[in-house]
Amino acid sequence: MISKFKQLFRRKEGVLAWNTLMLYVLTFSQYLLSLIVVPYETRILGTSTYGTIGVAMAIMVYFQLFIDFGFLLSATDEVSRNRTDKARLNTVLTSVTACKLMLVAISWVVLFVLCQVLPAWRGMFGFYSLFLLGTAINALLPDYLYRGLEKMSAITIRTVLIRAFSTAGIFLFLKGPKDIWVIPALTAVGNLVAIVACLIDAKKRLGVQFCFVRGADVWLRMKQSSFFFFSRFATTAYSALNTVILDSVAPKGSPVRSYYTSSDKLISTGRQALTPISDSLYPYMVKHHDYRLVKKVLLILEPIIIVFCAVIFVFAHPLCAFAFGKGFRPTGDVLRVMLPAAVITLPSYICGFPMLSSMGLAKHANNSTIFGSVIHVINLAVLYLTGNLNMITLGAAMSVAELLIFCYRLCVIYRHRDRLKGGTNVQTP
């Protein structure tokens, strides 16, 4: 029995399944652990203060995207294609890390300037800097190395355990609104320990370590990753934009920021639970072009997602009151209009880079997100000019943008459906 189990996970489908599971645990643990402490945070900080955390996290989405700069896709692809070349892997690790350190420095300068210019951000530089510190350290985690090599076990176990201890610290040290700084501080410490453990493991077990690189190597990685950066930025930035805009138009201390933030936390956690599936499919599809597997994944998982979202829609108000406290019951209204985005997340993600890249149509994955983002910005402008900008319309606008992105990708795949014929024998032009 044991030998058969080992043989199963030596097959390409078994390796994919195992690494998907490990990637799922690694990625989703960050959101799940964060979600676990949210009910405690909302009750300790209250509806007026908790919104500050939500705004800070929304701002950090932009810096996370900027520092990562698409390396999660570009570097994973390069590692996957050169997995036996240790010298190349050393160069990738060093070059990508150098790029990210430069982007971190730029991010701090930008944050300082914004905190001086924007009225809503004045006096918040110290607090936002703590969040940026944790964000920067997390972005330096070389998970692209393990994803490309399809060896996620070690990094997953170490990182999840460290994050769990960091999360437990919130229950110990967060005792009132004045302790709000504890949340970003503990996140930064946990991420720092995780990255140190990861780099030690990469050197000892994988034989990959930092090396001397030329400036040309660093610039090459930056240039190669720019395509993926614009796609990821367009995909994620507009959802975070909603929180930032709401912070600007809502009265100081208004509970609507907390309502929207808590609802967005639930939707984001649910969507991130599906991200590892598409992320692990990406290097697999580039190599095998197994379109039949994509169909199986969607047929199995999408019905479950639809039923789950339907249940949440019916019980939205009592669910939010139970999760965040009685004062957060209005959050259910926002949650309901955001649920359509959750329903189409998995097929939209899979129809993005995993499918379109393997079909030789990667540019359309990028174009679809730009298209959705432009429409979203137009919708926000219309809502603002007509006086209809509020937490409900912002949530609905996000769902509309996600639906348009999905439809765009479906249309491209249907138009080039001849490239799907032949299953695993299809080759990228």
Buried (B, 14 or more C-beta within 10 A) or exposed (E): EEEEEEEEEEEBEBBBBBBBBBBBBBBBBBBBBBBBBBBEBBBBBBBBBBBBBBBBBBBBBBBBBBBBBBBBBBBBBBBBEBBEEBEBBBBBBBBBBBBBBBBBEEBBEBBEEBBEEEEBBEEBBEBBBBBBBBBBBBBBBBBBBBBBBBBBBBBBBBBBBBBEEBBBBBEEEBEEEEBBBBBBBBBBBBBBBBBEBBBEBBBEEBEBBBBEBEEEBBEBBBEBBEBBBBBBBBBBBBBBBBBBBBBEEBEEEBBBBBBBBBBBBBBBBBBBBBBBBBBBBBBBBBBBBBBEBBEEBBEEBBEEBEEBBEEBBEEBBEBBBEBBBEBBBBBBBBBBBBBBBBBBBBBBBBBBBBBBBBBEBBEBBBBBBBBBBBBBBEBBEEBEEEEEBBBBBBBBBBBBBBBBBBBBBBEBBEEBEEBBEEEEEBEEE
